[in-house]
Amino acid sequence: MKVLITGAKGFVGKNLCASLRLHPNIEVLLYDIDNTPSELEVMLEQSDVIFHIAAVHRPQQVEEFNTVNVGLTSLICEKLIKIGRTPKIILTSSIHAELDNPYGESKRGAEEELKNYADVGFGESVVYRLNHLFGKWSTPNHHSVTATFCYNIARDLPIQVSNPANELRLTYIDEVMSAFIAEVDAPAAHGFRFAESLPSHAITLGMLADLIRGFHAHRQTLMLADYSDPFVRALYATYLSYLDTDDFGYGLDIKSDNRGSLAEFIKSPYIGQLFISRTNPGITRGNHYHQTKTEKFMVVQGEGVIRFRHINGTEVLEYPVRGEEYRVVDIPPGYTHHIENVGTGEMVTLFWSSNFFDPDAPDTYFEAV
């Protein structure tokens, strides 16, 4: 199967190319502004499915809305009629097609061209009226507020929030890709239709900016957002895609003493806290208990012994641990505990705590095992 994408170098086009190339039975034909009309005609002669994505959003002259958004759609339909081919056509339109402004009118005009083409019996035509989209590869400081916020905040550049209370509906690019791949796989049909609305998330500009600022601050606060929310996960993935390529890595705040070193990794009121330590041979960490807080220890390098004693008892329990075993040991409340490096080299331990450390309420009481 051969699939033609117009506007292949744009935001949606690039994501669609990446998605389609995962299917070995699909050959992708790419058309964009630097291709000629004759090249387009050759591609149309071969195409089984056409994703017509090419459009202008912020032209230098308002007339370009009609020339490109309507004109190119009309040209594609005319050429297909001329060569007698009936590929399935999927047009990316916009919710702005419901508005009476030059952009909205041009998108509505493109829809009408496609409907006229379908009405005379030429194949299947589908229109997607898309909400504001977000995801990787959208151009910042262009027509996507999400891309602009992500790009600027990632680089400590200022952003403008015209009205924090303004609400917009955002659709993640992967939702669009899932729908588009389903169109390719669907059985052949005829006629014109509007596709069902894709999932979207309502959010104010102020909340959007605050979420992205929180992602940016994570490297200092280590605080995770609520990734149980699919929208937050998608937005964080989008934010990371706008990092400068020299800014993927970052260091942690390492605290060192004669015992070794320790660094917090991530924390959240939803999952607690993760941190990692390096402990020198013969050193013991701990000798304390918690009333409510719980922990998990896992030695990932070296050899150690974790010892417990109920604070009202005398029996000492021992749990040998080695890095090769990836063995996790739970630390119940009411047991004083410590971990000793009994090996000849450095011991590296991963810790999880149900509560991240609060100096005003540490729930940590020192008592030797």
PyMOL commands that set and color helices and strands:
alter all, ss='L'
color gray80, all
select helices_A, chain A and resi 11-20+37-46+63-83+95-98+102-119+145-154+173-185+205-221+230-240+245-247+323-325
alter helices_A, ss='H'
color red, helices_A
select strands_A, chain A and resi 2-6+27-31+49-52+88-94+124-130+132-134+167-172+191-194+201-204+254-257+260-268+272-279+284-289+295-301+303-310+316-322+328-331+335-341+347-353+365-366
alter strands_A, ss='S'
color yellow, strands_A
deselect
rebuild
show_as cartoon
